[in-house]
Amino acid sequence: MKNITKTLLGISTMLLPLSLMAGEIKYSQNEQTVLQGGLSINLSGIINKKEIKGETGILSIDGKKVFIDKHTFISKSDGIKVGEKVIIIAQHQYGKLFALSIN
């Protein structure tokens, strides 16, 4: 019984800091947006570079790479252009940013 208790205490000690980091909210002065620790990120800035082939591609927003695909919602009917200011909601997956919507 003591071994089980020690094991559970050890596991909870390791998981507690991880759960606190997952819910952390930070304010980024460089991007002037609120970044939520975990998966969703709000990013605003100017499009510096656009590499799109078909339904997939990469946008460079103030130097940050954001991947887009056929599931990305783009609110402008005429598309997006280099030099435009945009607001992007993205997910952080596999160490990369994937755009969910671009306004």
Secondary structure by P-SEA (a helix, b strand, c coil): caaaaaaaaaaaaaaaaaaaaaabbbbbcccccccccccbbbbbbbbcbbbbcccccccccccbbbbbcccccccccccccccccccccccccccbbbbcccc
